[in-house]
């Protein structure tokens, strides 16, 4: 229980701090964008229509670039993100540079993605506003190959070579981050490839987290088994003498997971309800804080209650808000009321900054838009905060 003396003076309704780096024009664009996202029908209809327009070459990239892309992405290249990185830095928020090209399936594209992620590591070495690099395993190897390994099916000789290439790409990124002293996040994916990703991430942590936390695995706590996984991985890290890196998120594939489980006739891996997910998420926070000397914690959450709990627990336990083992994280363009108010209160905060060519990043953007409509109250909360800030600015004039 948090004592009254240790309550953190956090006001997540302080829109002046939250939107300090947004002009009136930017705020107005964000308002209309979230109004559009709030319409489930618009998202469902707009996604296939936009994909079709992009695929047949209709000139809509400019519209996308100035609306949804500008809200949720940093730029089309690493260099194109420079201004956005600087803007976040002015609010004491660091950047997680995230090359967000999805859905590619060729060895050529995997090599290109690998090379691009290595470039983010080099860029991060020279920019103090970048706190983490990140990669998505299916950006470096075929989804179906990971699914086959996860199902413990026999690989062909060609597939063994292919998996070895995937392993070497992951290893070289983690090695580069280790040499540079840059933290790296391994993104979580669907449950039917996640065991293999967990095995790879655990191996990378055992190899590169001997002296400090470099590699972080991601735990999707909307899965009923992931709190137990976190505790088991920590026990293993203790026996093998390495630091555990844990990025805690609620999760991103809930509807897909439930639908697949139903279609294939196996128990859904998803928590029975939101209350159970929230309970496990907060328990995972407490567990990491109990062992914070040996765990690097990133709380990737847009949940105000969990953010407040973590902030207040740090004060209660006498843990410095600048402890390098503890970061809060949110997505670029969302929950600025959390990110900037936490940073203003002295906590370590990072924003996921997706980047890449507009057409290539569209699968990521549509997934984010769909997630926004499925997360209860998220879009409404964003709109309410924007409207509050618009009114505050109007009253000030």
RASUL-V587144 format. One record per residue. PSI is psi in degrees with one decimal (NA if undefined). NEAR is the number of other C-alpha atoms within 10 Angstrom. D_LAST is the distance of its C-alpha to the last C-alpha in whole Angstrom. Layout:
PSI_NEAR_D_LAST ; PSI_NEAR_D_LAST
This chain:
133.3_7_43 ; 126.8_13_40 ; 155.9_10_40 ; -34.0_8_37 ; -25.7_8_37 ; 13.6_14_37 ; 130.2_15_34 ; 136.6_18_31 ; 77.6_12_28 ; 125.4_16_26 ; 97.6_14_23 ; -0.7_20_23 ; 3.8_15_20 ; 93.7_16_18 ; -20.8_21_16 ; -44.4_17_14 ; -43.7_21_18 ; -39.4_23_19 ; 24.2_20_17 ; -35.2_14_16 ; 11.6_16_18 ; 129.9_13_17 ; 168.8_10_14 ; -38.3_13_12 ; -43.5_9_16 ; -40.4_14_18 ; -40.3_17_16 ; -41.1_14_16 ; -43.9_17_20 ; -38.9_22_21 ; -50.3_18_20 ; -32.0_13_22 ; -46.4_15_25 ; -29.3_22_25 ; -40.5_14_25 ; -43.7_16_28 ; -31.7_20_30 ; -18.5_21_30 ; 104.8_12_32 ; -40.3_15_36 ; -42.0_10_37 ; -42.6_11_35 ; -45.3_18_36 ; -39.4_13_39 ; -41.1_10_40 ; -32.3_13_37 ; -55.2_17_39 ; -35.2_12_43 ; -44.5_12_41 ; -41.6_17_39 ; -43.5_15_42 ; -45.9_12_44 ; -40.8_13_42 ; -41.8_16_42 ; -30.9_10_46 ; 5.0_8_47 ; 18.4_10_44 ; 143.4_10_42 ; 68.1_10_39 ; 0.3_11_36 ; -33.8_17_36 ; -40.8_10_33 ; -46.6_11_31 ; -43.9_15_32 ; -36.0_17_31 ; 1.3_11_27 ; -97.7_16_27 ; -37.5_21_29 ; -45.0_23_30 ; -33.5_17_27 ; -41.5_17_26 ; -3.1_20_29 ; 155.0_25_31 ; -30.8_26_31 ; -180.0_21_33 ; -11.7_19_36 ; 171.5_14_38 ; -48.1_20_38 ; -32.6_12_36 ; -14.4_13_34 ; -7.3_19_32 ; -45.2_14_32 ; -42.0_12_28 ; -38.9_17_27 ; -43.1_24_30 ; -42.4_17_28 ; -43.5_16_24 ; -42.0_20_26 ; -32.7_16_28 ; -27.1_13_24 ; 17.4_19_24 ; 29.2_22_27 ; 128.6_26_28 ; 174.8_27_31 ; 140.8_30_33 ; 106.0_26_36 ; 116.8_28_37 ; 103.2_23_38 ; 107.2_26_40 ; 38.6_23_40 ; 125.4_21_42 ; 159.5_15_44 ; 6.7_15_47 ; 152.0_17_49 ; 0.9_15_53 ; 153.8_13_55 ; -34.8_15_56 ; -46.0_11_55 ; -35.3_16_51 ; -39.8_21_52 ; -40.3_17_53 ; -41.9_14_50 ; -42.7_23_48 ; -47.0_22_50 ; -38.3_13_49 ; -39.7_16_46 ; -37.4_21_45 ; -32.9_19_47 ; -34.1_14_45 ; -33.8_21_42 ; -45.1_25_44 ; -41.0_15_45 ; -39.9_16_41 ; -32.1_23_40 ; -28.2_16_43 ; -0.4_9_41 ; 109.0_15_37 ; -13.2_12_36 ; -5.6_21_33 ; 116.7_25_36 ; -23.2_21_37 ; 150.1_25_39 ; 171.3_26_41 ; 150.5_23_42 ; 152.5_22_45 ; 120.0_20_46 ; -35.5_24_49 ; -2.6_22_50 ; -10.1_23_48 ; -4.9_26_51 ; 161.7_27_54 ; 135.3_19_55 ; -48.1_18_54 ; -30.2_13_57 ; -45.3_19_59 ; -38.6_21_57 ; -37.5_18_58 ; -42.0_16_61 ; -42.8_18_61 ; -36.0_17_60 ; 2.0_13_62 ; 39.9_10_65 ; 150.9_10_67 ; 130.3_10_69 ; 146.3_14_67 ; 167.9_9_69 ; -39.3_9_70 ; -38.9_9_67 ; -33.5_14_65 ; -41.1_14_66 ; -42.2_12_65 ; -43.5_17_62 ; -35.0_19_61 ; -37.5_13_62 ; -42.8_17_59 ; -47.1_23_57 ; -44.9_16_58 ; -34.9_14_58 ; -46.8_22_54 ; -45.3_21_53 ; -40.3_18_55 ; -33.8_13_54 ; -47.6_23_50 ; -38.4_30_51 ; -43.8_17_53 ; -40.8_15_51 ; -39.2_24_48 ; -46.0_20_51 ; -33.7_11_52 ; -12.4_14_48 ; 28.9_16_47 ; 132.0_20_44 ; 146.8_23_44 ; 136.5_25_44 ; 132.7_23_44 ; 111.3_25_46 ; 147.7_20_44 ; 157.4_24_46 ; -156.5_20_47 ; 152.5_17_49 ; -30.7_18_52 ; 4.9_18_55 ; -2.1_21_54 ; -32.7_19_53 ; -41.1_18_56 ; -41.4_18_57 ; -42.0_24_53 ; -42.6_19_53 ; -43.8_13_57 ; -44.4_18_56 ; -41.2_24_53 ; -40.6_21_55 ; -40.3_14_57 ; -39.7_22_55 ; -42.6_23_53 ; -32.5_18_57 ; -39.8_15_57 ; -2.9_21_54 ; 29.7_22_53 ; -40.7_15_56 ; -30.6_10_54 ; 172.2_19_50 ; 113.8_25_48 ; -52.4_26_48 ; 131.6_33_48 ; 128.1_28_46 ; 160.6_26_48 ; 131.7_25_45 ; 113.0_27_46 ; 100.7_26_45 ; -6.0_26_45 ; -8.5_25_45 ; 135.7_21_48 ; -17.4_18_51 ; 0.4_15_53 ; -25.1_21_50 ; -42.3_22_50 ; -38.6_13_54 ; -43.0_14_53 ; -47.9_22_51 ; -39.3_14_53 ; -41.4_12_56 ; -37.7_17_55 ; -41.5_23_54 ; -41.5_13_58 ; -41.7_15_59 ; -37.2_21_57 ; -44.8_13_58 ; -31.7_9_62 ; 0.4_11_61 ; 55.3_15_59 ; 161.9_21_56 ; 141.5_25_52 ; 133.1_32_51 ; 122.0_32_47 ; 112.3_28_46 ; 118.9_25_42 ; 121.5_27_42 ; 163.7_20_40 ; -45.2_22_41 ; 164.4_20_42 ; 1.2_19_41 ; 32.1_17_44 ; -51.2_18_44 ; -40.4_11_45 ; -43.2_11_47 ; -47.0_17_49 ; -42.2_15_50 ; -44.1_12_51 ; -43.7_14_53 ; -40.9_14_55 ; -44.5_12_56 ; -35.1_8_57 ; -1.9_9_59 ; 34.1_9_60 ; 159.8_10_59 ; 136.1_10_57 ; 134.9_18_53 ; -5.3_16_52 ; 146.7_24_49 ; 150.4_18_48 ; -28.8_12_49 ; 172.1_10_45 ; -37.5_13_42 ; -41.9_10_43 ; -40.1_15_46 ; -43.8_21_44 ; -41.9_18_41 ; -48.2_12_44 ; -37.3_22_46 ; -48.5_24_43 ; -35.0_20_42 ; -37.5_13_46 ; -38.8_23_45 ; -48.6_22_43 ; -42.1_15_45 ; -45.1_16_48 ; -41.7_25_46 ; -33.2_21_45 ; -24.9_12_49 ; 33.5_13_50 ; -20.4_18_47 ; -20.7_12_49 ; 2.1_20_51 ; 133.2_23_48 ; 120.9_26_45 ; 126.1_24_42 ; 117.4_25_40 ; 93.4_26_38 ; 93.3_26_36 ; 146.6_21_34 ; 10.6_22_31 ; 120.1_15_33 ; -40.1_13_30 ; -46.0_12_33 ; -38.5_18_36 ; -43.3_23_33 ; -42.4_19_32 ; -47.7_17_36 ; -45.2_19_37 ; -45.1_21_34 ; -33.8_20_36 ; -37.8_21_39 ; -44.1_19_39 ; -46.6_17_38 ; -38.5_17_41 ; -0.9_12_43 ; 28.1_10_42 ; 131.4_14_41 ; 135.9_13_39 ; -16.5_18_36 ; 10.9_12_37 ; 124.3_14_40 ; -10.3_11_41 ; 1.3_21_43 ; 120.0_24_39 ; 143.0_19_37 ; 149.8_25_34 ; 140.8_26_33 ; 169.0_22_31 ; 144.3_21_31 ; 134.2_22_28 ; -0.5_18_26 ; 148.7_19_26 ; 42.2_23_26 ; -24.6_22_23 ; -30.7_22_22 ; -53.3_28_26 ; -53.6_30_26 ; -29.9_27_24 ; -35.7_25_24 ; -43.5_27_27 ; -40.6_19_27 ; -27.5_17_25 ; -0.3_15_27 ; 6.1_13_30 ; 156.8_22_32 ; 121.4_23_33 ; 138.4_27_31 ; 149.2_30_32 ; 132.8_27_31 ; 120.0_23_33 ; 95.8_23_33 ; 147.2_26_35 ; 165.7_23_36 ; 169.4_21_38 ; 142.4_16_39 ; -51.6_19_37 ; -41.3_16_40 ; -26.2_16_42 ; -8.5_20_39 ; -41.0_22_38 ; -39.6_17_41 ; -46.6_15_38 ; -41.2_19_35 ; -37.3_19_37 ; -42.6_14_38 ; -41.7_16_35 ; -41.6_22_33 ; -38.8_17_37 ; -40.2_19_36 ; -37.9_19_33 ; -22.6_18_34 ; -15.8_16_37 ; 115.9_11_35 ; 119.4_11_34 ; -5.8_12_31 ; -51.1_19_29 ; -40.4_22_28 ; -37.9_16_26 ; -44.2_13_25 ; -45.9_20_23 ; -43.1_19_21 ; -39.8_14_20 ; -41.8_21_19 ; -43.4_21_17 ; -38.7_16_16 ; -43.0_16_15 ; -39.3_22_13 ; -42.4_19_11 ; -40.1_11_10 ; -43.8_13_9 ; -37.2_12_7 ; -42.0_9_5 ; -29.6_8_6 ; -26.0_7_4 ; NA_5_0
